[in-house]
Amino acid sequence: MKELGKLFDRIIQRVNINLRELEFDAHPLINKLVPKDQMTKFYAFYGITPHHPLNLVFKHANLSGSYFLGKVRVTNSLLYKSDIRGDELKKNGDLFQYQDFNIPVDRDEEIDIEDCFLIKTLVHNYSHDPETLETFFIQNSVSTHYANIHGSPTDGSFLGPFSTVDLTTVQDCVIGAFSYVQAGEVSHLNVEPGTVWVRKQDDFNFMYRYPLGDLNNYIYFAAGSPPQGVFMDFVEDRKEAFQRVFSVVNIDSPVNIPSSTSLDRFAVIKPKTKIGENVLVAQRAFLQNSTLGKGANAQENCYIINSHLQGNNVTAHGAKIIEADMGTNVFVGFNSFLRGRPDARLSIGKDSIVMPHTIIDVRRSLSVPAGHLVWGLVRNQEELTANSMSLSEFAKIKSRFCKGSMLFEGSGNSFVTAFQERIHHILEANGAFYDGKSKRGHAQRNQNISFNTIQPYPEGDKEGMYPTIIIQP
């Protein structure tokens, strides 16, 4: 494993050089976080479909347990059980709209990962940086457990567990555990754990920060130990269910699904689950005793347990819904954790928006009215009152507004409209509106994927390293 160790040292040095102004040292946090023998246990796999350009290049890398789709290049990197999903990359001939510019795309976009260590990380969407139209780059960076890099070119940064960078170019930043950043462009920032930040330049700015004492119960990460807390316990308790789907070559679908629905071969589906038309269930999703109505979706690392989703529900990457009833058109943002109890159900009314990285964890029944915006930590009715607002009232905000630990500046109407338009786009991209002839999306295009596996050197100095591999049509 000599080469594996040298590559690890190279990556950490590059990250630390980029973060020297923040006086941040990644080594104590990452050293031994993934034992080297784990990096040799699992095969990597990639998908082939007629709907996505194919160009995979792997050079001097470990890809243990990771998944690839589309055009992806990985160089001098360690990827452990990560999902690199290139099914929304821009294509040659597309027009990219940025402010008043319509910029032509001259070649198919590619995800380019170099000098990185990604641990159980999702990479998805496409570069929203007009300066890097055809390259969605991630370089000189470390990303830890269940982080999301979503449409966010990233350089010289460290992402804590369950963090998300979304539609944002990130340079030389530390993104704390369970922080969500959608801010267009950020550099040389140390974002504290539990920060939820949504900004559109000269239009609006939403900011919320979790009380650290409460957040530590859900996710805590410090040097010398792996991430700990409710989130990690929840995932670890269900880890065994995924071992079967990854250990067999052929597996029968555990439920009957409509012809317009996509159920990924690497998802876990437990008994008493019902899946409607135009539904997308992505890899590493977990469904148990739940109903997903027409047009709903469960994206990567989502868990939906003992719950009912009426339809056109977006359950974004990493979100968890337990013992809950969701009305139509409910959006649950990235890595949110929504948990009722068998004798204390959680109900969320139609057309509501649960902000990314929201925690609703109740022991008494709780209902969120229809058409509401919810954020932050909610454990009872009092906290729901403090951390929610009707969308119609929020849209009336015109300047500075504070409620509890949330600060908002700018146009509430622009904020609400931006979220609603994005939710519509997500449903459209996922194929929720497919009518049998037109408006195809991921739920229809991802139905027939051929999966192929690749494996590393089994022993010697290069043990765990993958040979240079180029996969093209």
Helices and strands as residue ranges (DSSP letters): H 2-18, G 20-22, H 27-30, G 36-40, E 44-48, E 55-62, E 67-69, E 71-80, E 83-85, E 95-98, E 101-104, E 110-119, E 122-124, G 130-132, E 135-143, E 148-150, E 154-155, E 158-159, E 164-166, E 169-171, E 174-175, E 180-182, E 185-187, E 190-191, E 195-200, E 204-209, H 212-218, H 230-236, H 239-247, E 262-263, E 268-269, E 274-275, E 280-281, E 286-288, E 291-292, E 297-298, E 303-305, E 308-309, E 314-315, E 320-322, E 324-326, E 331-332, E 337-339, E 346-348, E 353-354, E 359-361, E 366-368, E 372-374, E 377-378, H 381-386, E 388-390, H 391-394, E 400-403, E 406-410, H 412-429, H 442-445, E 450-454, E 469-471
